[in-house]
Amino acid sequence: MKKIYHLSTCDTCKRILNELEVPDAFILQDIKTDEITAEQLEEMYNLSGSYESLFSKRARLYKERDLKNKDLKEEDYKNLILEHYTFLKRPVIINNDEIFIGNAKKNVASAKESIHG
């Protein structure tokens, strides 16, 4: 599978998508207008090995709900991501059996290498 989960209203996601020069073979899913399904999240989990690695601790709701002071388990991270799209760390790039999560420079460079390498 070749897929990118992103937020079309996010300037960082837009910049990364431009930088990646995404081939037509990739499916782009705007997670705000096309919500993540439990099956899609499960696929991401199988590639990443943890829901926590897919979870954004920068989300506004994370701060508003004071989640940093709660003892969150894998199941909690899963449910929160399914509950609200902003909890997914973005972008999530899947290139066959590789997954790249988030916007760290090194991560984006690895994704670009994987896509075009």
Sequence and secondary structure as in RCSB ss.txt:
>XXXX:A:sequence
MKKIYHLSTCDTCKRILNELEVPDAFILQDIKTDEITAEQLEEMYNLSGSYESLFSKRARLYKERDLKNKDLKEE
DYKNLILEHYTFLKRPVIINNDEIFIGNAKKNVASAKESIHG
>XXXX:A:secstr
 EEEEE TT HHHHHHHHHHT  TTSEEEETTTS   HHHHHHHHHHHS SGGGB TT HHHHHTTGGGS   HH
HHHHHHHH GGGB S EEEETTEEEES  HHHHHHHHHHHH 
